[in-house]
Amino acid sequence: MTKTTKLSGQSVASGDYEAIKGSQEPGSYLTKRQQILFIFALCYANFAEAACYSLQAPFFPKVAEDKGASPAVYGFIYAVLEITILFTSPFFGKLVAYISCNILMQFGLAVSGLTIILFGFTIYLPSGPTFIIVCFIIRIIDGVGVSANLTSSYSAMASQFPEKIALVFGILEVAFSLGSTLGPTFGGFLYEVGGYSFPFMVLGFILFAATFINLYCAPKIDTPSTRRPVSIITFLADFETLVDLLGICIAFMDLGLLNVILEPHIRRFNLRPFYLGLIFVTHGIAYAIFSPIIGWIVDQGVPPKVMNLICCPISLIGALFVGPIPLINIEPTVWTVVPSLAFIGIGEAGRALCGFVSVKKDTIHRRGFLENIETYGLITSTFLACTSVGFSIGPSIGGIVMEAYDTRVTTYVNVATNIFMAIMLTICLVYRRYSKASLPDDTLSLLRNQVHANSHH
C-alpha cells in the first residue's frame, strides 16, 4: 500500500515526495569531532547568554530604584529585551538565507557581550530619565544581538542535526536552563565582591568570548545558491502548527507566571536565603535534566505531539499542588511546593521541546516545505517569537490575578492552560488519525512538476 505525505497542505505519494526531496538542498554531514565542537560552541553560547540575561535579578531592582526608576519602569527594562526579540527574530529568520549563519551567530554574540559590559557603566549615569533611557537603549541593542544569535544558531542546529534535532535541542535547553539558574548566583556573588559593574564586566567578557569559540568550533554554513522564499502566511495556515506554537507560548507563559508568584508564595515559610534559593532553582534543574531525556525519547520514534500530551498531566499535577489550588483543602508546605515545581519543570520542558520538534517535522514531512535554511529560519524565528510572547504575557497575567486575589488562586491559570493544551493536542491527534485526504493523479502530477520547476529557479 502506497504511503502518502503532504506538500504544502496537499497529499503526495511517498515515492513522489522522495523524488521532490531529492531536488532540495543536500543535508550537511559532519564528522563526530565537528559535531562535538559545534554542540560545545552552541551550549557555551546558550549558557553565557542565559547567565547574562538573568544576572541582574539579585541587585538591579534596588540600584534602579535608587536611580529613580519605579518597579513598573525597571520591570519594563527587563521586558524590552523580549519585546525586541519578538519583533526582530522574523527579520533574522529571513536573513539566514542571505547571510551565513556563522556571521549572524558571531555578530549576535559580539553585540550581546559588548552591551552587557556597557550596561555595567550605567551606574555612573545621572539618576532619573538619563539612566532609564540609556538602560532601555542598551537592552534593545542587546535584544537585537540575542535575536540574531538565537535565530541563526537554532536554524544552524536544525540544518546540521536533522536526524537528532530533539536530542540536540534538549542539550541546548540544558545549557540555557543552567545559565538562567546560575546567572543570579554568579551575579549576586560578583556584585558582593566588586560592586555593580563587576558582574557585567566578567559575564560580558565570558559571553563575548563565545564569538571566538563559535568562530573556531562552528562548521562553515553556506547560504543557499538558490533561494526559495517561504511565506509566513502559508506557514501559519495550518491548525496543527498553530496548536504547537500555542503550546510553546503557553509553556513559557506558565514559567514566567511562576517567577512572579513563587517568592510571595513561599515567603510564609520564613526560610533562610540559601534554602530559598534552592526552591527557586527546582523547576529550572528539573527542566534541564529532563530536556535531553525527552529529546532522546522523541528521537527514538515517539511522535512529539504524543509526548507533548503525556507531559500535560505531569505539568498539571505540579500546577494543582504548587499552591495547592483552593479546591484542594491542604495547607501549603515546602514538601508540596518543591515536588510540584519539579513536575512543572518536567512538563514545560516537554512542551517547549516537543512543540519545536513537532513544528519542524510537520512543516517538512507532513506539509512538504523544502528542507532548507529558509524553512529552518522561519521555524526558529517563530519559536523565539512564541517564547518572547509567553515570557511577556505570563508575568503580566500573574501580577494582575495575584493583585486581585492571592498566589493560590493565581495557580488556577497554570491549571487551566494545561487542561486547555491537553484538549487541543487530543483534537490534533484524533484529527490526524481519521484524516484521509487524497489528491487526484492529474493534480499530483501538476504539483510535482511545479515544485520541480521552482527548484531550478
C-alpha positions as CSV (number, residue, x, y, z in Angstrom):
1,M,0.0,0.0,0.0
2,T,1.4,3.4,-1.0
3,K,2.1,5.8,1.8
4,T,1.2,9.4,1.4
5,T,2.7,12.6,2.7
6,K,1.7,16.2,2.2
7,L,3.2,19.0,0.2
8,S,2.1,22.5,1.2
9,G,-1.1,21.0,2.6
10,Q,-1.6,18.5,-0.2
11,S,-1.2,14.7,0.0
12,V,1.7,13.3,-2.0
13,A,2.7,9.7,-2.6
14,S,5.9,8.7,-0.7
15,G,7.8,7.9,-3.8
16,D,6.9,11.2,-5.4
17,Y,7.8,13.0,-2.2
18,E,11.2,11.4,-2.0
19,A,11.8,12.5,-5.6
20,I,10.9,16.0,-4.7
21,K,13.1,15.9,-1.6
22,G,16.0,14.9,-3.8
23,S,15.8,18.3,-5.6
24,Q,16.2,20.2,-2.3
25,E,19.4,21.3,-0.7
26,P,21.6,18.4,0.4
27,G,22.0,18.0,4.1
28,S,25.3,18.7,5.9
29,Y,27.3,15.7,7.1
30,L,29.7,16.5,10.0
31,T,32.3,14.3,11.4
32,K,32.0,13.2,15.0
33,R,34.6,15.7,16.1
34,Q,32.8,18.5,14.2
35,Q,29.5,17.6,15.8
36,I,31.0,17.7,19.3
37,L,32.8,21.0,18.7
38,F,29.6,22.6,17.3
39,I,27.4,21.4,20.1
40,F,30.0,22.7,22.6
41,A,30.0,26.1,20.9
42,L,26.2,26.3,20.9
43,C,26.0,25.1,24.6
44,Y,28.6,27.6,25.7
45,A,26.8,30.5,23.9
46,N,23.4,29.4,25.3
47,F,24.8,29.1,28.9
48,A,26.6,32.5,28.7
49,E,23.6,34.2,27.1
50,A,21.2,32.9,29.7
51,A,23.6,33.8,32.6
52,C,23.9,37.3,31.3
53,Y,20.1,37.6,30.8
54,S,19.5,36.7,34.5
55,L,22.5,38.0,36.3
56,Q,20.8,41.3,37.3
57,A,18.0,39.8,39.3
58,P,19.6,39.9,42.8
59,F,20.7,43.6,42.7
60,F,19.4,45.6,39.8
61,P,16.0,46.4,41.2
62,K,17.4,48.2,44.3
63,V,20.0,50.1,42.2
64,A,17.3,51.1,39.7
65,E,15.1,52.4,42.5
66,D,18.0,54.4,43.9
67,K,18.4,55.8,40.4
68,G,14.8,56.9,40.2
69,A,13.2,54.0,38.3
70,S,9.9,52.7,39.7
71,P,9.2,48.9,39.8
72,A,7.0,49.3,36.7
73,V,9.8,51.0,34.9
74,Y,12.6,48.6,35.7
75,G,10.2,45.8,35.0
76,F,9.8,47.1,31.5
77,I,13.6,47.5,31.2
78,Y,13.7,43.7,31.7
79,A,10.7,43.1,29.3
80,V,12.0,45.3,26.4
81,L,14.6,42.6,25.6
82,E,11.9,40.0,25.0
83,I,9.9,42.6,23.0
84,T,12.9,43.3,20.8
85,I,13.4,39.5,20.2
86,L,9.7,39.2,19.3
87,F,9.9,41.9,16.6
88,T,13.4,41.2,15.2
89,S,13.5,37.4,15.1
90,P,11.3,37.2,12.0
91,F,13.8,39.5,10.3
92,F,16.8,37.4,11.1
93,G,14.8,34.3,10.2
94,K,14.6,35.7,6.7
95,L,18.2,36.9,6.7
96,V,19.7,33.4,7.3
97,A,19.1,32.8,3.5
98,Y,21.2,35.8,2.5
99,I,23.9,36.0,5.2
100,S,25.7,32.9,6.6
101,C,24.5,31.6,10.0
102,N,28.2,31.8,11.1
103,I,28.3,35.6,10.6
104,L,24.9,36.1,12.3
105,M,25.9,34.0,15.3
106,Q,29.2,35.8,15.8
107,F,27.6,39.2,15.2
108,G,24.9,38.4,17.8
109,L,27.3,37.1,20.4
110,A,29.7,40.1,20.0
111,V,26.9,42.6,20.2
112,S,25.4,40.9,23.3
113,G,28.7,40.6,25.0
114,L,29.6,44.2,24.5
115,T,26.2,45.6,25.5
116,I,26.3,43.5,28.8
117,I,29.7,45.1,29.5
118,L,28.4,48.5,28.6
119,F,25.4,48.0,31.0
120,G,27.8,47.9,33.9
121,F,28.7,51.5,33.3
122,T,25.1,52.7,33.7
123,I,25.8,53.1,37.5
124,Y,27.8,56.3,36.6
125,L,24.9,57.9,34.8
126,P,22.8,60.7,36.4
127,S,19.7,59.5,38.2
128,G,16.3,59.9,36.5
129,P,15.5,60.0,32.8
130,T,19.1,59.7,31.6
131,F,19.7,56.4,33.5
132,I,16.3,55.0,32.4
133,I,16.6,55.9,28.7
134,V,20.2,54.6,28.4
135,C,19.2,51.3,30.1
136,F,16.4,51.0,27.6
137,I,18.6,51.6,24.6
138,I,21.3,49.2,25.8
139,R,18.7,46.5,26.4
140,I,17.2,47.0,23.0
141,I,20.6,46.6,21.3
142,D,21.2,43.6,23.5
143,G,17.9,42.1,22.3
144,V,19.0,42.6,18.7
145,G,22.2,40.6,19.4
146,V,20.3,37.9,21.3
147,S,17.8,37.6,18.5
148,A,20.5,37.4,15.8
149,N,22.4,34.7,17.7
150,L,19.5,32.5,18.8
151,T,17.7,32.6,15.4
152,S,20.8,31.7,13.4
153,S,22.2,29.2,15.9
154,Y,18.9,27.2,16.2
155,S,18.5,27.3,12.4
156,A,22.1,26.0,12.0
157,M,21.4,23.3,14.7
158,A,18.3,22.2,12.8
159,S,20.2,22.1,9.4
160,Q,23.3,20.3,10.8
161,F,21.5,17.7,13.0
162,P,18.2,16.9,11.1
163,E,18.1,13.3,12.5
164,K,18.9,14.2,16.1
165,I,17.2,17.5,16.4
166,A,15.2,16.7,19.5
167,L,18.2,15.4,21.4
168,V,20.4,18.4,20.4
169,F,17.6,20.8,21.2
170,G,17.3,19.2,24.6
171,I,21.0,19.6,25.3
172,L,20.9,23.3,24.3
173,E,17.9,23.7,26.7
174,V,20.1,22.2,29.5
175,A,22.7,24.8,28.8
176,F,20.2,27.6,28.8
177,S,18.5,26.4,31.9
178,L,21.7,26.1,33.8
179,G,22.7,29.6,32.7
180,S,19.3,31.0,33.8
181,T,19.6,29.2,37.1
182,L,23.2,30.0,37.9
183,G,23.2,33.6,36.5
184,P,21.6,35.2,39.6
185,T,24.0,33.3,41.8
186,F,27.1,34.5,39.8
187,G,25.6,38.0,39.6
188,G,24.9,38.3,43.3
189,F,28.4,36.9,44.3
190,L,30.3,39.1,41.9
191,Y,28.2,42.1,43.0
192,E,29.3,41.5,46.6
193,V,32.9,41.1,45.5
194,G,33.3,44.0,43.2
195,G,30.2,46.2,43.1
196,Y,27.7,46.9,40.4
197,S,29.9,47.0,37.3
198,F,31.9,43.8,38.1
199,P,29.3,41.1,37.3
200,F,28.5,42.8,34.0
201,M,32.2,43.0,33.1
202,V,33.0,39.4,34.0
203,L,30.0,37.7,32.4
204,G,30.0,40.1,29.5
205,F,33.6,39.0,28.6
206,I,32.6,35.4,29.1
207,L,29.7,35.9,26.5
208,F,32.0,37.9,24.2
209,A,34.5,35.0,24.2
210,A,31.7,32.9,22.7
211,T,32.2,34.8,19.5
212,F,35.7,33.3,19.1
213,I,34.7,29.9,20.3
214,N,32.0,29.9,17.6
215,L,34.5,31.1,15.0
216,Y,36.7,28.1,15.8
217,C,34.2,25.4,16.5
218,A,31.2,26.0,14.2
219,P,31.3,24.4,10.8
220,K,31.0,26.7,7.7
221,I,27.4,27.1,6.8
222,D,26.9,28.5,3.4
223,T,23.9,30.4,2.2
224,P,21.7,28.6,-0.4
225,S,22.7,29.1,-4.0
226,T,19.1,29.1,-5.0
227,R,16.7,30.9,-2.7
228,R,13.1,29.7,-2.3
229,P,11.1,32.3,-0.3
230,V,8.9,30.9,2.4
231,S,5.6,32.6,3.1
232,I,4.8,33.2,6.8
233,I,1.1,33.3,6.0
234,T,1.3,29.9,4.3
235,F,3.4,28.5,7.2
236,L,0.8,29.7,9.8
237,A,-2.2,28.5,7.8
238,D,-2.3,25.1,9.5
239,F,-4.3,24.1,12.5
240,E,-1.7,21.6,13.9
241,T,1.1,24.1,13.5
242,L,-0.8,26.8,15.3
243,V,-1.6,24.4,18.2
244,D,2.2,23.5,18.5
245,L,3.1,27.2,18.5
246,L,0.4,28.0,21.1
247,G,1.8,25.2,23.3
248,I,5.2,26.8,23.1
249,C,3.8,30.2,24.1
250,I,1.8,28.7,27.0
251,A,4.8,26.7,28.3
252,F,6.9,29.9,28.7
253,M,3.8,31.9,29.9
254,D,3.4,29.3,32.7
255,L,7.1,29.6,33.6
256,G,7.0,33.4,33.5
257,L,3.9,33.4,35.7
258,L,5.6,31.1,38.2
259,N,8.5,33.5,38.5
260,V,6.1,36.2,39.7
261,I,4.1,34.2,42.2
262,L,6.8,32.0,43.7
263,E,8.6,34.4,46.1
264,P,5.4,35.8,47.6
265,H,4.0,32.2,47.9
266,I,7.0,30.8,49.8
267,R,7.6,33.9,51.9
268,R,5.3,32.3,54.6
269,F,7.9,29.6,55.3
270,N,10.5,32.1,56.6
271,L,13.3,30.1,55.1
272,R,17.0,31.1,55.2
273,P,18.2,32.7,51.9
274,F,20.2,29.5,51.0
275,Y,17.1,27.3,51.1
276,L,15.0,29.9,49.4
277,G,17.5,29.9,46.6
278,L,17.3,26.1,46.3
279,I,13.5,26.2,45.9
280,F,13.8,28.8,43.2
281,V,16.1,26.6,41.1
282,T,14.0,23.4,41.5
283,H,11.9,23.8,38.3
284,G,15.0,25.0,36.4
285,I,17.0,21.9,37.3
286,A,14.1,19.6,36.5
287,Y,13.7,21.4,33.1
288,A,17.4,21.0,32.4
289,I,17.7,17.3,33.5
290,F,14.6,16.1,31.5
291,S,15.0,18.2,28.3
292,P,17.6,15.8,26.8
293,I,15.8,12.7,28.1
294,I,12.6,13.8,26.5
295,G,14.6,14.7,23.3
296,W,16.1,11.3,23.2
297,I,12.7,9.6,23.6
298,V,11.3,11.6,20.7
299,D,14.3,10.8,18.5
300,Q,13.6,7.1,19.2
301,G,10.3,7.5,17.4
302,V,7.7,8.7,19.9
303,P,5.6,11.3,18.0
304,P,6.3,14.7,19.5
305,K,2.6,15.5,19.8
306,V,2.1,12.3,21.8
307,M,5.0,13.1,24.1
308,N,3.6,16.7,24.5
309,L,0.3,15.2,25.5
310,I,2.0,12.9,28.0
311,C,3.7,15.9,29.5
312,C,0.4,17.8,30.1
313,P,-0.8,15.7,33.1
314,I,2.8,15.9,34.6
315,S,2.7,19.7,34.5
316,L,-0.9,19.7,35.6
317,I,-0.1,17.7,38.8
318,G,2.5,20.4,39.6
319,A,0.1,23.2,38.9
320,L,-2.6,21.6,41.1
321,F,-0.3,21.2,44.2
322,V,2.2,24.1,43.9
323,G,-0.4,26.3,45.7
324,P,-2.2,24.0,46.2
325,I,-5.3,25.3,44.4
326,P,-8.1,26.4,46.9
327,L,-10.3,23.4,45.9
328,I,-7.6,21.1,47.4
329,N,-8.0,21.7,51.1
330,I,-4.3,21.3,52.0
331,E,-2.2,23.9,53.6
332,P,1.0,24.7,51.5
333,T,4.2,23.3,52.8
334,V,7.8,23.1,51.5
335,W,7.2,19.4,50.7
336,T,4.2,20.2,48.5
337,V,5.9,23.1,46.7
338,V,9.2,21.5,45.8
339,P,7.9,18.4,44.1
340,S,5.3,20.4,42.4
341,L,7.9,22.7,40.9
342,A,9.8,19.7,39.7
343,F,6.7,18.3,38.0
344,I,6.1,21.7,36.3
345,G,9.7,21.9,35.1
346,I,9.5,18.4,33.6
347,G,6.1,19.2,31.9
348,E,7.1,22.5,30.5
349,A,10.4,21.1,29.2
350,G,8.5,18.6,27.2
351,R,6.0,21.1,25.9
352,A,8.7,23.5,24.7
353,L,10.9,20.8,23.1
354,C,8.1,18.8,21.6
355,G,6.4,21.9,20.2
356,F,9.6,22.9,18.3
357,V,10.3,19.4,17.0
358,S,6.7,18.9,16.0
359,V,6.6,22.1,14.1
360,K,9.8,21.2,12.3
361,K,8.7,17.6,11.4
362,D,5.2,18.7,10.4
363,T,6.4,21.6,8.3
364,I,8.8,19.4,6.3
365,H,7.5,15.9,6.3
366,R,3.7,16.4,6.5
367,R,3.3,19.8,4.8
368,G,6.1,19.4,2.3
369,F,8.0,22.6,2.8
370,L,11.5,22.4,1.4
371,E,14.2,21.2,3.8
372,N,16.5,24.3,3.6
373,I,17.9,27.0,5.7
374,E,15.0,29.4,4.8
375,T,12.4,26.9,6.3
376,Y,14.6,26.4,9.4
377,G,14.9,30.2,9.8
378,L,11.2,30.6,9.7
379,I,10.6,27.8,12.2
380,T,13.2,29.1,14.6
381,S,12.2,32.8,14.4
382,T,8.5,31.8,15.1
383,F,9.6,29.6,18.0
384,L,11.6,32.5,19.5
385,A,8.6,34.9,19.0
386,C,6.4,32.5,20.9
387,T,8.8,32.3,23.8
388,S,9.0,36.1,23.9
389,V,5.2,36.4,23.9
390,G,4.9,33.8,26.6
391,F,7.6,35.4,28.8
392,S,5.9,38.7,28.4
393,I,2.3,37.6,29.0
394,G,2.9,35.2,31.9
395,P,4.3,37.7,34.4
396,S,1.6,40.3,33.4
397,I,-1.3,37.9,33.9
398,G,0.3,36.6,37.1
399,G,0.7,40.1,38.5
400,I,-2.9,41.1,37.7
401,V,-4.5,38.0,39.1
402,M,-2.3,37.9,42.2
403,E,-3.1,41.6,42.9
404,A,-6.8,40.8,42.8
405,Y,-6.7,37.5,44.7
406,D,-3.7,35.6,46.1
407,T,-1.0,33.2,44.9
408,R,-3.0,30.1,45.4
409,V,-5.9,31.4,43.2
410,T,-3.3,32.5,40.6
411,T,-2.2,28.9,40.1
412,Y,-5.6,28.3,38.5
413,V,-4.1,29.9,35.4
414,N,-1.5,27.2,35.2
415,V,-4.2,24.5,35.7
416,A,-6.4,26.0,33.0
417,T,-3.6,26.3,30.4
418,N,-2.6,22.6,31.0
419,I,-6.1,21.3,30.6
420,F,-6.6,23.5,27.5
421,M,-3.4,22.3,25.8
422,A,-4.3,18.6,26.6
423,I,-7.7,19.1,24.9
424,M,-6.1,20.8,21.8
425,L,-3.4,18.2,21.4
426,T,-6.0,15.4,21.7
427,I,-8.1,17.1,18.9
428,C,-5.0,17.2,16.7
429,L,-4.2,13.6,17.3
430,V,-7.7,12.5,16.6
431,Y,-8.0,14.7,13.5
432,R,-4.7,13.2,12.2
433,R,-5.8,9.7,12.9
434,Y,-9.1,10.0,11.0
435,S,-8.0,12.4,8.3
436,K,-7.6,10.6,4.9
437,A,-7.1,13.4,2.5
438,S,-6.1,12.3,-1.1
439,L,-5.1,14.1,-4.2
440,P,-6.1,13.1,-7.8
441,D,-3.4,11.9,-10.1
442,D,-3.6,14.8,-12.5
443,T,-3.3,17.3,-9.7
444,L,-0.4,15.4,-8.2
445,S,1.4,15.4,-11.5
446,L,0.8,19.2,-11.9
447,L,2.0,19.9,-8.3
448,R,5.1,17.7,-8.7
449,N,6.1,19.5,-12.0
450,Q,5.6,22.9,-10.3
451,V,7.9,22.0,-7.4
452,H,10.5,20.6,-9.8
453,A,10.3,23.8,-11.8
454,N,10.6,26.0,-8.8
455,S,13.7,24.1,-7.6
456,H,15.6,25.3,-10.7
457,H,14.7,29.0,-10.4
